């Protein structure tokens, strides 16, 4: 005999007392991760450059690799999640075979690392 309004039964109820915007906490976590990764890349670039200076035979290669790592660190530090997604999509569309090979190699390496633990 009680008739329930269809809109009332489908309307979700939110408890606004414990609601905290996820973007604020998510952004700070993402920024922390970006900063940590960028710092590690910069550190690896500096270490590689120092090792290259010790060995004249490979100094050209280590300088180039160090430059790539430093550039990657700058990219990560300035990265915007939507821009990263767009860059990856563009890369996969323009070079699908190479992208599959890179993803496969990364999967094999990660699998070997996690299997050893």
C-alpha angles and dihedrals in degrees: 000000000000107000116208118212109240092226092053093053093051098044111103117225117225125201100222094186094079098030115124121174109255095210093067096053093035093052093052091049091049091048091050091051092047091050093048093049092046091050092050091049092050090049091050090049092052092047092048092049091050092050090048092054089057093056115047093192094068102026093108092054094044092049090053093046090046090053091051091051092048090049090049090051091053091047092051093047092052096036123132114202094229091048091051090052091049092048092050093047091049091048094049092048094049097042110021096160095050090045091053091049092050092047091048093049091048090050092051092049093047091046092052092047094050094043091058093056 
